[in-house]
Amino acid sequence: MSSTGTRLVVTGANGGVGRNLLTHAAASGTPAVAVVRSERAASSLTGLRGIDVRVVASDDAAGLAAVMQGASSIVHLAGILIESRDATYEQANVAATAAVVAACQRAGVPHLVLVSAIGADMHSPNRYRRSKAEGEQIVERAGLHATIIRTPILLGPGSAGAAAIVRTAGSGKAKLLGGGGYVMRPLDLDDLSRAILVACDRRTPGVHVHELAGPEPIAYRDLIQRAAAMMGREVTLGAIPIWAAKLGAALRSRVSGGGITPTVIDVITANEDVPHNADADLGITLTPLAETLAKILPGRPTT
């Protein structure tokens, strides 16, 4: 990818996706500004060279617009799957997207990339999927040129999905939701970052929605077994009935005001169905699953 004429502003930059993207941007010589919500989040990015870090509240459209002046593309990564007392889907997935869109309009930014989720649907009974679709709709109606990339579980060093796989595969014995029969399409974080940078470089006119998944569909239980084998470990897998997991999650989340809820369990255990994968449309070659696993498993060589 050529970085000619490309200057990025990345929101939600302190997460695993953001750090990976900023690393790719720095390697390609693409100037980037990382936007985070707190000084604590900013301190987590101090090791990234050549990245300008700014602290702006997620709902501060004026502050965001000031940071966005002169940007060629905005990459909006901020969002949550797990709610807390301080962050709901409506705040993090909808209102924050609206603030970024308003800032783009105010600053005259020509292109926005929104990272969304496979399964986003305005008519979904699932609040998370509905909130992601509401964020997409805000972008689609804004009159901006935009690329929306819907993703499945993301795997890379430091990602939540990778941590769960390593922990479960190395446990020796684990129980999976519904026995882990649900089919996933794990996407390498490096592949997502490359796709985002291509989209920012092209800045294709109009609004384009892509579903970008990994190259290999695999049941979660088979993914755990494969990871365990690559680690030289054996793991015995059992099942937790999904209804029981939802009941327990509902009770715990009422007390804590967040965490794993029945909504989250529905998302985690859904089949990641992608009729048309957008790797060719976005101009990237997908990393084989075996190579992705080698990056995240302890003691495995990286490529």
Stockholm file with secondary structure:
# STOCKHOLM 1.0

chainA/1-303         MSSTGTRLVVTGANGGVGRNLLTHAAASGTPAVAVVRSERAASSLTGLRGIDVRVVASDDAAGLAAVMQGASSIVHLAGILIESRDATYEQANVAATAAVVAACQRAGVPHLVLVSAIGADMHSPNRYRRSKAEGEQIVERAGLHATIIRTPILLGPGSAGAAAIVRTAGSGKAKLLGGGGYVMRPLDLDDLSRAILVACDRRTPGVHVHELAGPEPIAYRDLIQRAAAMMGREVTLGAIPIWAAKLGAALRSRVSGGGITPTVIDVITANEDVPHNADADLGITLTPLAETLAKILPGRPTT
#=GR chainA/1-303 SS CCCTTCCEEEESTTSHHHHHHHHHHHHHTCCEEEEESSHHHHHTTTTSTTEEEEECCTTCHHHHHHHHTTCSEEEECCCCSSCBTTBCHIIIIIIHHHHHHHHHHHHTCSEEEEEEETTCCTTCSSHHHHHHHHHHHHHHTTTCEEEEEEECCEESTTCHHHHHHHHHHTSSEEEEEGGGCSEECCEEHHHHHHHHHHHHHHCCSSEEEEECCCSCCEEHHHHHHHHHHHTTCCCEEEEECHHHHHHHHHHHHHHHSSSSCHHHHHHHTSCCCCSSCCTTTTTCCCCCHHHHHHHHSTTCCCC
#=GC SS_cons         CCCTTCCEEEESTTSHHHHHHHHHHHHHTCCEEEEESSHHHHHTTTTSTTEEEEECCTTCHHHHHHHHTTCSEEEECCCCSSCBTTBCHIIIIIIHHHHHHHHHHHHTCSEEEEEEETTCCTTCSSHHHHHHHHHHHHHHTTTCEEEEEEECCEESTTCHHHHHHHHHHTSSEEEEEGGGCSEECCEEHHHHHHHHHHHHHHCCSSEEEEECCCSCCEEHHHHHHHHHHHTTCCCEEEEECHHHHHHHHHHHHHHHSSSSCHHHHHHHTSCCCCSSCCTTTTTCCCCCHHHHHHHHSTTCCCC
//
